[in-house]
Amino acid sequence: MKMIHCADLHLSEDEKEYALSVLDAIVAVTVEEKADLLVFAGDVFNTFHDVEILSGEFRKRVGTLTCDVLVLPGNHDLQGIGANKIDRVDFGNQVIALTQQPFQLIERCGVEFLAIPFQRSLKDYVNWPVPPKAPGKRRVAIAHGTVADMAIYTGGSDEVEDGAMDSNIFTRFQADYVAMGHIHGRRFQSFGSTLIHYPGSARVWRQHEDGPRGVNLVTIDDRVAVEFRELKSSGQYYHYAIPVSLDGKIDIAPAVAEGWGIKDWVSIECLGIVEDQGLVVQAEEALRKQYKSRVRKFNIDHPGLSIAAGIAAHPLAEKFLEIWKGKEPVDPKGREIWLKARELGLIAIKEELESRHD
């Protein structure tokens, strides 16, 4: 049995075209791999409002598949749901909405699927009447939340405790593979014979979700094999810390920009000291005009930028920058320290000059 395991697609009305293009890519890889199942481990949609608005688009796309589609609700799918219910939404004939709480056990393609929809608390799982795995069967668990003892959480602190669970919930119920959602970075860990996998978000949903976006191809026979399949159409998130020259110039190397694609999200963080913030604003506007149409999102921020009028003409600053430029490291790992040294050095010079003036 082959299945595609994906999560955290976050289909949303405000990014409809991009989000649906990623869904198209998921459907395409499911067809390409001749998968027997497509599994969404939560947060297919960004809010329940998006469920209502985009369920027809979702139905149209997965309706082209010949295999079953398992959809598990995540915390975002339920956001703003009120008195509505996910299982009343028409996702299409192929879709099985796994909404039953606290768990649901079904069989597909000769494999048992233990579905655990998103729940704020799973503390009573030891009392769940989950039957033992049938002899000779494989069992796949599908869940959405944070497996606390994997120590892998990389997202916002507001979601750390959402759906927190222990790996024992899966080892106790004899899962061979656990298809997880909620963590937006790729992570996996084995607990005995149980393999827990987060494929990461299928698209770039928020800042700092770097690295390729994609899905897991899971093959189940006498063993469980997992391969990551990158979705090129999802694009990637790129963050650059760039020192601003004293006259406000922000230099992005042409070779760097050439690697950006139309689905990428680029974030620029400006570092250092300038003589006139107005010059920085002008440089930012020029960069936005140059690059905004070439990528999906283009952000520039400068929370740590300092203003020091007249510092460029001071011999101490000129000498420092001359020495600093000559120390540029070859090793990329040292570049962050090198950039920070420029920022701290100029701040120290600014403070020294201000203290002399006082």
VMD Tcl script that draws the C-alpha trace (Angstrom):
set ca {
  {0.00 0.00 0.00}
  {1.25 3.45 -0.92}
  {-0.07 6.67 0.56}
  {0.74 10.35 0.37}
  {0.92 11.99 3.79}
  {0.63 15.77 3.83}
  {-0.37 18.37 6.41}
  {-0.90 22.06 7.12}
  {-1.96 23.20 3.67}
  {-3.88 26.13 5.19}
  {-6.11 26.79 2.19}
  {-7.22 30.40 2.62}
  {-9.35 32.91 0.78}
  {-6.71 35.64 1.05}
  {-4.10 33.49 -0.71}
  {-6.50 31.43 -2.76}
  {-4.54 31.19 -6.02}
  {-1.26 30.21 -4.36}
  {-2.81 27.77 -1.85}
  {-4.85 26.00 -4.51}
  {-1.77 25.67 -6.74}
  {-0.12 23.73 -3.91}
  {-3.21 21.50 -3.63}
  {-2.92 20.88 -7.39}
  {0.69 19.77 -6.82}
  {-0.38 17.40 -4.03}
  {-3.00 15.83 -6.30}
  {-0.44 15.56 -9.11}
  {2.14 13.73 -6.96}
  {-0.62 11.38 -5.72}
  {-1.41 10.47 -9.33}
  {2.25 10.26 -10.31}
  {3.06 7.84 -7.50}
  {-0.11 5.80 -8.12}
  {-0.90 6.14 -4.43}
  {-3.70 4.11 -2.88}
  {-4.56 6.86 -0.39}
  {-4.10 10.58 0.14}
  {-3.97 11.56 3.82}
  {-4.34 15.13 5.13}
  {-3.18 15.24 8.78}
  {-5.00 18.41 9.75}
  {-5.23 22.12 8.87}
  {-6.28 21.57 5.27}
  {-7.96 24.98 5.66}
  {-6.85 28.05 7.59}
  {-10.21 28.69 9.29}
  {-13.71 27.26 9.16}
  {-14.68 30.32 7.10}
  {-12.15 29.11 4.52}
  {-13.72 25.64 4.71}
  {-17.05 27.16 3.73}
  {-15.57 29.33 0.97}
  {-13.11 26.84 -0.57}
  {-14.61 23.39 0.05}
  {-15.96 23.41 -3.52}
  {-12.50 24.08 -4.97}
  {-11.08 21.33 -2.75}
  {-13.82 18.91 -3.85}
  {-13.21 19.68 -7.53}
  {-9.49 18.95 -7.28}
  {-9.51 15.79 -5.17}
  {-12.48 14.61 -7.21}
  {-10.10 13.87 -10.08}
  {-8.41 11.14 -8.00}
  {-9.36 7.49 -8.15}
  {-8.16 6.78 -4.60}
  {-9.73 7.56 -1.22}
  {-8.81 10.77 0.58}
  {-8.66 10.83 4.39}
  {-9.11 14.27 5.97}
  {-8.43 14.78 9.68}
  {-9.55 18.08 11.29}
  {-6.79 20.26 12.74}
  {-7.04 23.24 15.07}
  {-7.27 25.72 12.17}
  {-10.00 23.77 10.39}
  {-12.09 24.19 13.55}
  {-11.26 27.89 14.11}
  {-14.52 29.84 14.14}
  {-16.64 26.73 13.59}
  {-19.25 27.67 16.21}
  {-22.27 25.36 16.03}
  {-21.28 24.04 12.60}
  {-19.79 20.58 12.04}
  {-16.98 19.49 9.73}
  {-18.72 16.24 8.82}
  {-21.63 18.20 7.31}
  {-19.34 19.77 4.71}
  {-19.43 18.19 1.23}
  {-15.79 17.41 0.41}
  {-16.66 14.91 -2.34}
  {-17.35 11.20 -2.66}
  {-13.70 10.16 -2.27}
  {-13.22 12.04 0.98}
  {-13.62 10.41 4.38}
  {-13.74 13.10 7.08}
  {-12.23 11.61 10.24}
  {-14.16 13.70 12.77}
  {-15.22 11.17 15.40}
  {-13.79 11.93 18.84}
  {-11.83 10.88 20.75}
  {-10.74 8.43 18.06}
  {-11.92 6.54 15.00}
  {-10.65 3.21 13.68}
  {-11.19 2.30 10.03}
  {-9.53 -0.05 7.54}
  {-8.42 0.86 4.03}
  {-6.22 -1.08 1.60}
  {-5.62 -3.78 4.19}
  {-4.22 -1.25 6.72}
  {-5.83 -0.10 9.98}
  {-6.10 3.66 10.42}
  {-6.43 5.09 13.91}
  {-7.60 8.70 13.52}
  {-7.24 11.17 16.39}
  {-8.82 14.52 15.43}
  {-7.46 17.67 17.03}
  {-8.45 17.94 20.70}
  {-7.20 20.42 23.28}
  {-6.54 17.66 25.78}
  {-5.77 13.97 25.30}
  {-5.03 13.15 28.92}
  {-7.66 10.43 29.13}
  {-6.32 8.37 26.23}
  {-5.42 5.50 28.58}
  {-9.16 4.91 28.97}
  {-9.94 4.79 25.25}
  {-11.36 1.42 24.15}
  {-9.01 1.04 21.19}
  {-8.89 -2.64 20.19}
  {-5.51 -4.37 19.77}
  {-4.05 -4.40 16.29}
  {-5.26 -7.39 14.29}
  {-2.64 -10.12 13.78}
  {-0.56 -9.55 10.67}
  {-1.99 -6.07 10.11}
  {-0.21 -2.72 9.87}
  {-1.65 0.24 11.77}
  {-1.27 3.91 10.80}
  {-2.23 6.63 13.28}
  {-3.26 10.06 11.99}
  {-3.13 12.97 14.44}
  {-2.69 16.73 14.68}
  {-0.81 18.33 17.56}
  {2.54 18.55 19.33}
  {4.28 15.33 20.37}
  {5.91 16.81 23.45}
  {8.66 14.25 23.98}
  {9.99 14.77 20.44}
  {11.15 18.25 21.56}
  {10.71 19.62 18.07}
  {8.31 22.54 18.25}
  {9.43 25.39 15.97}
  {6.34 27.56 15.61}
  {4.69 30.36 17.60}
  {4.40 30.03 21.37}
  {0.61 30.43 21.21}
  {0.30 26.92 19.78}
  {2.82 25.02 21.91}
  {0.22 23.42 24.15}
  {-2.42 22.93 21.45}
  {-3.15 19.23 21.15}
  {-0.11 18.31 23.25}
  {0.40 14.57 23.40}
  {2.92 11.97 24.47}
  {4.47 9.42 22.11}
  {3.03 6.72 24.37}
  {-0.40 7.38 22.87}
  {0.92 5.82 19.64}
  {3.12 3.06 21.05}
  {0.29 2.03 23.40}
  {-2.06 1.59 20.44}
  {0.56 -0.23 18.34}
  {0.94 2.25 15.48}
  {3.62 1.38 12.93}
  {3.55 4.82 11.30}
  {2.13 8.06 12.68}
  {1.04 10.67 10.14}
  {1.30 13.93 12.07}
  {0.36 17.52 11.35}
  {0.74 20.84 13.22}
  {4.54 21.25 13.23}
  {5.48 23.13 10.06}
  {9.03 21.79 9.82}
  {9.98 18.28 8.73}
  {10.69 16.09 11.75}
  {10.63 12.38 12.54}
  {11.59 10.07 15.36}
  {11.25 6.40 16.21}
  {9.86 5.18 19.52}
  {10.47 1.44 19.52}
  {8.75 0.10 16.41}
  {6.60 3.24 16.03}
  {7.78 5.85 13.52}
  {6.35 9.36 14.01}
  {6.59 11.73 11.04}
  {5.81 15.39 10.45}
  {6.22 16.18 6.73}
  {6.05 19.89 7.53}
  {3.63 22.39 6.03}
  {2.85 21.71 2.39}
  {3.29 25.41 1.63}
  {5.01 28.45 3.11}
  {2.30 29.76 5.42}
  {4.27 32.12 7.66}
  {7.71 33.63 8.06}
  {10.72 31.50 9.00}
  {9.31 28.31 7.48}
  {12.48 27.70 5.54}
  {13.54 24.64 3.59}
  {11.68 22.72 0.86}
  {7.93 22.19 1.25}
  {6.49 18.82 0.40}
  {4.76 15.56 1.34}
  {5.75 12.09 2.49}
  {5.39 9.08 0.23}
  {4.77 6.15 2.60}
  {5.05 2.58 1.34}
  {3.71 -0.14 3.65}
  {4.33 -3.83 3.12}
  {6.57 -6.02 5.28}
  {8.12 -2.77 6.49}
  {7.36 0.97 6.42}
  {9.41 3.09 4.00}
  {9.19 6.89 3.91}
  {10.40 9.22 1.16}
  {10.00 13.00 1.08}
  {8.63 14.47 -2.16}
  {9.34 18.16 -2.62}
  {6.59 20.37 -4.07}
  {8.44 22.88 -6.23}
  {5.28 24.91 -6.78}
  {5.11 25.70 -3.06}
  {8.19 27.90 -3.30}
  {10.42 28.57 -0.31}
  {11.02 31.14 2.42}
  {14.32 33.05 2.29}
  {15.61 35.35 5.02}
  {18.63 37.61 4.59}
  {20.36 39.79 7.19}
  {21.95 42.60 5.17}
  {24.12 45.42 6.57}
  {22.98 48.85 5.46}
  {25.74 51.24 4.43}
  {26.04 54.49 6.34}
  {24.47 56.34 3.41}
  {21.42 54.04 3.48}
  {22.24 51.67 0.62}
  {20.92 48.09 0.80}
  {22.85 45.81 -1.53}
  {21.32 42.51 -2.61}
  {23.76 40.44 -4.66}
  {22.33 39.84 -8.17}
  {23.33 36.17 -7.95}
  {21.15 35.81 -4.83}
  {18.09 37.39 -6.43}
  {18.45 35.25 -9.56}
  {17.60 32.19 -7.47}
  {14.20 33.53 -6.39}
  {11.00 32.17 -7.91}
  {7.51 33.59 -8.31}
  {6.19 31.42 -5.42}
  {8.97 32.37 -2.96}
  {8.67 34.55 0.12}
  {11.70 36.81 0.63}
  {12.36 38.64 3.89}
  {15.14 41.23 4.27}
  {16.39 42.30 7.70}
  {18.43 45.51 7.64}
  {21.29 45.74 10.14}
  {23.62 48.47 11.34}
  {23.73 52.25 11.56}
  {22.75 54.91 9.03}
  {23.14 58.66 8.98}
  {19.64 59.36 7.67}
  {16.67 57.00 7.96}
  {14.99 58.77 5.05}
  {17.68 57.37 2.75}
  {16.88 53.86 3.99}
  {13.18 54.36 3.26}
  {14.04 55.44 -0.29}
  {16.27 52.38 -0.74}
  {13.52 50.09 0.56}
  {10.96 51.49 -1.86}
  {13.38 51.03 -4.76}
  {13.94 47.37 -3.77}
  {10.21 46.71 -3.47}
  {9.61 48.08 -6.95}
  {12.46 45.96 -8.29}
  {11.60 42.63 -6.68}
  {7.94 42.61 -5.53}
  {6.61 41.32 -8.85}
  {9.26 38.59 -9.00}
  {8.26 36.79 -5.79}
  {5.06 35.98 -3.90}
  {5.94 38.12 -0.89}
  {8.75 40.62 -0.35}
  {9.26 42.05 3.15}
  {11.85 44.52 4.45}
  {12.23 45.21 8.16}
  {14.75 47.10 10.28}
  {13.82 46.82 13.99}
  {17.45 47.13 15.11}
  {18.59 49.91 12.77}
  {20.21 52.88 14.52}
  {20.51 56.49 13.34}
  {23.82 58.35 13.76}
  {23.98 61.62 11.82}
  {27.46 62.49 10.54}
  {29.15 59.24 11.59}
  {30.33 58.36 8.08}
  {32.75 61.24 8.00}
  {34.43 60.31 11.26}
  {37.92 58.76 10.82}
  {37.27 56.16 13.53}
  {34.24 54.77 11.66}
  {36.07 54.83 8.32}
  {39.01 52.90 9.78}
  {36.78 50.38 11.52}
  {34.80 49.60 8.34}
  {38.02 49.26 6.34}
  {39.32 46.64 8.77}
  {35.90 44.95 9.01}
  {35.59 44.51 5.24}
  {39.01 42.83 5.18}
  {37.82 40.22 7.69}
  {34.93 38.81 5.62}
  {34.81 35.06 6.37}
  {34.85 32.36 3.71}
  {32.82 30.04 5.93}
  {29.07 30.90 5.65}
  {28.62 29.98 9.33}
  {30.94 32.81 10.31}
  {29.11 35.41 8.25}
  {26.38 35.98 10.84}
  {29.02 36.75 13.48}
  {30.86 38.99 11.00}
  {27.69 40.98 10.26}
  {26.92 41.29 13.95}
  {30.46 42.57 14.57}
  {29.85 45.44 12.13}
  {26.63 46.38 13.87}
  {28.12 46.23 17.37}
  {31.30 48.04 16.29}
  {29.41 50.98 14.79}
  {27.11 51.17 17.82}
  {30.17 51.28 20.09}
  {31.69 54.06 17.96}
  {28.42 55.99 18.04}
  {28.24 55.71 21.85}
  {31.90 56.76 22.17}
  {31.37 59.84 20.00}
  {28.20 60.77 21.90}
  {30.00 60.42 25.23}
  {32.80 62.71 23.99}
  {30.23 65.25 22.85}
  {28.53 65.17 26.24}
}
mol new
graphics top color blue
foreach p $ca { graphics top sphere $p radius 0.5 }
foreach p [lrange $ca 0 end-1] q [lrange $ca 1 end] { graphics top cylinder $p $q radius 0.2 }
display resetview
